């Protein structure tokens, strides 16, 4: 680092509001890492430190852990929306992305389930439901899913898969995911 004439390391220049979007992205990345490594008991200040921003910036963007978890899951839902948009995507593709996200979101799953009545969490659930409903309509039209299956069934399966994968040893995840998906295919079959 550069040192000034008096031998002190200069502080980063305060960029004010212009740094907001960059700080928010850094906080979300840091939160994923910190909560994956240390769980929800990790100090909130560890997120700010890992992101390289002050605690004031953290609280300005995310007043509490639920707001932070909801923002991370908002990114997850956006990723799911984009991933499942092509017409050729299937339920297996949905369960693939759910499996990938669950592994890095263990602590956050617990937090959002514990705060499922929070307006931000409710909005994310509604948004995810819309994605599932569009996918279900395509799967029915292709003859891959029975008329007895509704969006709530798929959402329940996704939640069960994410919850289970987030709590088991890494070495067991692939086999557990495959076993769950075989069960879902049989249950959802036309």
Secondary structure, 3 states (H helix, E strand, C coil): CCECCCCCECCCCCCHHHHHHHHHHHHHHHHHHHHHHHCCCCCHHHHHHHHCCCHHHHHHHCCCHHHHHHHHHHHHHHHHHHHHCCCCCCHHHHHHHHHHHHHHCHHHHHHHHHCCCCHHHHHHHHHHHHHHHHHHHHHHHCCCCCCCCCHHHHHHHHHHHHHHHHHCCHHHHHHHHHHHHHHHHHHHCC
